């Protein structure tokens, strides 16, 4: 199973649409910048679609807070032992292919695009 980790800092409508489109093929985890207001109506949409979301870190461009939010999302996703591949994207990203084609492209891909030390 693949997960998409979304780092969001604005435009709740776009982030919610993106997450719901991807949700049929992926487990979705969103970190909303703590400065961001997430109205209850959007939380209800996310909950209804079983999309995971948190808002714990004040994220500042170019700072470690972006990395901290990413690590936090990874830890959340790794609570699900079925997840074996993660994609990290921004809430400002949009699809250039179908979710199914994206999923299939990485289905048997063992290449690692991000490392840490």
C-alpha contacts under 8 A as a table, 3 or more apart, distances in Angstrom:
res1	aa1	res2	aa2	distance
1	X	26	X	7.11
1	X	27	X	7.69
1	X	82	X	5.72
1	X	83	X	4.68
1	X	84	X	5.85
1	X	85	X	6.81
2	X	26	X	5.49
2	X	27	X	6.46
2	X	83	X	5.47
2	X	84	X	6.07
2	X	85	X	4.77
2	X	86	X	5.71
2	X	87	X	7.72
2	X	103	X	7.37
2	X	107	X	7.98
3	X	26	X	5.17
3	X	27	X	4.52
3	X	28	X	5.72
3	X	29	X	7.33
3	X	77	X	7.12
3	X	83	X	6.48
3	X	85	X	6.33
3	X	86	X	4.79
3	X	87	X	6.27
4	X	26	X	6.41
4	X	27	X	6.29
4	X	28	X	5.06
4	X	29	X	6.27
4	X	86	X	5.72
4	X	87	X	4.73
4	X	88	X	6.01
4	X	89	X	7.22
5	X	28	X	6.16
5	X	29	X	4.85
5	X	30	X	5.80
5	X	31	X	7.79
5	X	70	X	7.68
5	X	73	X	6.40
5	X	74	X	7.49
5	X	86	X	6.95
5	X	87	X	5.95
5	X	88	X	4.77
5	X	89	X	6.16
6	X	28	X	7.60
6	X	29	X	6.17
6	X	30	X	4.62
6	X	31	X	6.27
6	X	88	X	6.08
6	X	89	X	5.02
6	X	90	X	5.30
6	X	91	X	5.71
7	X	30	X	6.03
7	X	31	X	5.15
7	X	32	X	6.44
7	X	33	X	7.65
7	X	69	X	7.43
7	X	70	X	7.23
7	X	88	X	7.66
7	X	89	X	6.37
7	X	90	X	4.81
7	X	91	X	5.61
8	X	15	X	7.08
8	X	30	X	6.97
8	X	31	X	6.04
8	X	32	X	4.89
8	X	33	X	6.15
8	X	90	X	5.94
8	X	91	X	4.36
8	X	92	X	7.31
9	X	32	X	5.87
9	X	33	X	4.99
9	X	35	X	7.75
9	X	36	X	6.14
9	X	59	X	7.85
9	X	91	X	7.01
10	X	36	X	6.52
10	X	91	X	7.49
11	X	14	X	5.57
11	X	15	X	6.43
11	X	91	X	7.88
11	X	92	X	7.94
12	X	15	X	5.10
12	X	16	X	6.01
12	X	38	X	6.86
12	X	42	X	7.66
13	X	16	X	5.26
13	X	17	X	6.23
13	X	42	X	7.94
14	X	17	X	5.13
14	X	18	X	6.05
14	X	91	X	7.45
14	X	92	X	7.58
15	X	18	X	5.13
15	X	19	X	6.06
15	X	91	X	5.25
15	X	92	X	7.27
16	X	19	X	5.11
16	X	20	X	6.12
16	X	42	X	7.18
16	X	45	X	7.82
16	X	46	X	7.15
17	X	20	X	5.25
17	X	21	X	6.15
18	X	21	X	5.24
18	X	22	X	6.25
18	X	91	X	7.92
18	X	94	X	6.94
19	X	22	X	5.21
19	X	23	X	5.86
19	X	28	X	6.54
19	X	51	X	7.44
20	X	23	X	4.97
20	X	24	X	7.52
20	X	46	X	7.72
20	X	49	X	6.99
20	X	51	X	7.90
21	X	24	X	6.82
21	X	99	X	7.59
22	X	25	X	5.86
22	X	26	X	5.98
22	X	28	X	7.47
22	X	99	X	5.86
23	X	26	X	5.17
23	X	27	X	6.13
23	X	28	X	6.19
23	X	49	X	7.48
23	X	51	X	7.31
25	X	99	X	6.36
25	X	100	X	6.39
25	X	103	X	6.84
26	X	103	X	7.66
27	X	51	X	7.20
28	X	51	X	5.38
28	X	52	X	6.06
29	X	51	X	6.37
29	X	52	X	4.69
29	X	53	X	5.52
29	X	73	X	6.55
29	X	76	X	7.77
29	X	77	X	7.02
30	X	51	X	7.83
30	X	52	X	6.25
30	X	53	X	4.53
30	X	54	X	6.34
30	X	73	X	7.22
31	X	53	X	5.78
31	X	54	X	5.02
31	X	55	X	5.48
31	X	56	X	7.68
31	X	69	X	6.68
31	X	70	X	7.98
31	X	73	X	6.75
32	X	36	X	6.42
32	X	38	X	7.96
32	X	53	X	7.32
32	X	54	X	6.27
32	X	55	X	4.80
32	X	56	X	7.78
33	X	36	X	5.33
33	X	55	X	5.89
33	X	56	X	7.32
33	X	57	X	6.08
33	X	58	X	5.50
33	X	59	X	5.52
34	X	37	X	7.77
34	X	55	X	5.13
34	X	56	X	5.75
34	X	57	X	5.35
34	X	58	X	4.76
34	X	59	X	7.13
35	X	58	X	6.05
35	X	59	X	7.81
38	X	42	X	6.63
38	X	43	X	6.95
39	X	42	X	5.57
39	X	43	X	6.60
40	X	43	X	4.96
40	X	44	X	6.20
41	X	44	X	5.18
41	X	45	X	6.56
42	X	45	X	5.03
42	X	46	X	6.28
43	X	46	X	5.07
43	X	47	X	5.99
44	X	47	X	5.02
44	X	48	X	5.94
45	X	48	X	5.13
45	X	49	X	6.32
46	X	49	X	5.21
46	X	50	X	6.12
46	X	51	X	5.04
46	X	52	X	7.33
46	X	53	X	7.87
47	X	50	X	4.92
47	X	51	X	5.94
47	X	52	X	7.54
48	X	51	X	7.74
56	X	69	X	7.97
57	X	65	X	6.97
57	X	68	X	7.78
57	X	69	X	6.40
58	X	65	X	6.99
59	X	63	X	7.67
59	X	65	X	5.05
59	X	66	X	5.82
59	X	69	X	7.53
60	X	63	X	5.66
60	X	65	X	6.19
60	X	66	X	6.95
61	X	66	X	7.15
62	X	66	X	7.40
63	X	66	X	6.21
63	X	67	X	7.80
64	X	67	X	5.14
64	X	68	X	6.14
65	X	68	X	4.82
65	X	69	X	6.07
66	X	69	X	5.25
66	X	70	X	6.26
67	X	70	X	5.00
67	X	71	X	6.12
68	X	71	X	5.15
68	X	72	X	6.12
69	X	72	X	5.03
69	X	73	X	6.26
70	X	73	X	5.13
70	X	74	X	6.22
70	X	88	X	7.73
71	X	74	X	4.98
71	X	75	X	6.17
72	X	75	X	5.17
72	X	76	X	6.33
73	X	76	X	5.04
73	X	77	X	6.18
74	X	77	X	5.07
74	X	78	X	6.05
74	X	86	X	7.92
75	X	78	X	5.11
75	X	79	X	6.62
76	X	79	X	5.50
76	X	80	X	7.82
77	X	80	X	5.83
77	X	83	X	7.05
78	X	81	X	6.23
78	X	83	X	6.68
80	X	83	X	5.88
81	X	84	X	7.66
83	X	86	X	7.53
89	X	93	X	6.60
90	X	93	X	5.38
95	X	98	X	6.98
95	X	99	X	7.72
97	X	101	X	6.50
97	X	102	X	6.64
98	X	101	X	5.25
98	X	102	X	6.33
99	X	102	X	5.10
99	X	103	X	6.09
100	X	103	X	5.04
100	X	104	X	6.07
101	X	104	X	5.04
101	X	105	X	6.02
102	X	105	X	5.15
102	X	106	X	6.72
103	X	106	X	5.58
103	X	107	X	5.93
104	X	107	X	4.85
104	X	108	X	7.77
105	X	108	X	7.58
105	X	109	X	7.32
106	X	109	X	4.79
106	X	110	X	8.00
112	X	115	X	7.18
